[in-house]
Amino acid sequence: MSRAGLTRTVRAERPIDLAPTLAPLSRGRGDPCHQITQDSAHWHASRMPTGPVTYRLTQADRHTVDARAWGPGAAEFLDGLDRMLCLDEDVSDFDPAHPKILDAHRRFPGLRMLRTGLVFEALVPAVLEQKVHTVSARASWRKLVRQFGSPAPGPAPVGLLLPPDADTWRRVPSWTWHRANVGPQRAQTIVRAARVADALERAAAENPADAARRLRTVPGIGVWTAAEIGQRAFGDADALSVGDYHLAAIVGWTLLGEPIDDDAMVEYLEPLRPHRYRAVRLLEISGYAHQPKFGPRTPLTDHTWH
């Protein structure tokens, strides 16, 4: 393949808001697998079934995305780009009543879900984020990928890396998990999932509900983790992250002016099925989502050896 790579342009009748659509792929600033360059291009490195790929996506106009890809998985990635960006999704039944959600939907009509089909790629960082501060989980992700990842193919930006494959994750030594500030429970969950990674990848061909059930057969993967995976790998617009440390309170403060718990959140958002996650994303990207700050944050958990 030439240095120029392979190219494809996708267009849709409904707008495509590329930046907020791709945002869930990034695990924070410094993510070794995802970069946004000064020209507003979105770069990502993945492992497709046919091999590694580096891809670059740019917003050509409100309805058009230009793509360029390098590596053995480039053709497969480009062939599935319209599916990844959920250009086939139907939002005609999304009719929110709350004025904030309605306004956000009007302002961001091109927000799409993500359907990468790459289950294990979404699984590892989701497990790392279980029951710990996001800042700690993302630091662990950076440390582990920089240690075990490999250079992204093509003329990728400096520092862009492919995430480790399942076999590599399965072989990470216990002491390395500790040094990356990952406790035994999360480490064991990733290792267990890595052992059945091929079976988990097949979940991408199922409907989102069945796929989530397949994921939850792995000990250590519950409703929250399955939802986080579904939001990225399955294009699941209803994948509500029940059990999130902050989400119920944010939804309560944003929509009701008071905090609520998970049960109340599920009940309140029930009329929005099958678009509950879409509603949450709209609140996030519109700037409506908020909660008051009360007192100091809970302490960061440190699993490293000293």
GIZIHU-V425685 format. One record per helix or strand of 3 or more residues. SS is the DSSP state (helix for helix, strand for strand). FROM is the first residue (numbers start at 1). LEN is the number of residues. Records with the same first field share a line. If there is no record, write none. Layout:
SS: FROM-LEN  FROM-LEN
This chain:
strand: 6-6  34-3  42-7  51-11  64-7
helix: 18-8  74-6  81-4  99-9  119-10  134-15  166-5  174-6  184-12  197-9  208-8  223-11  247-10  262-11  276-11
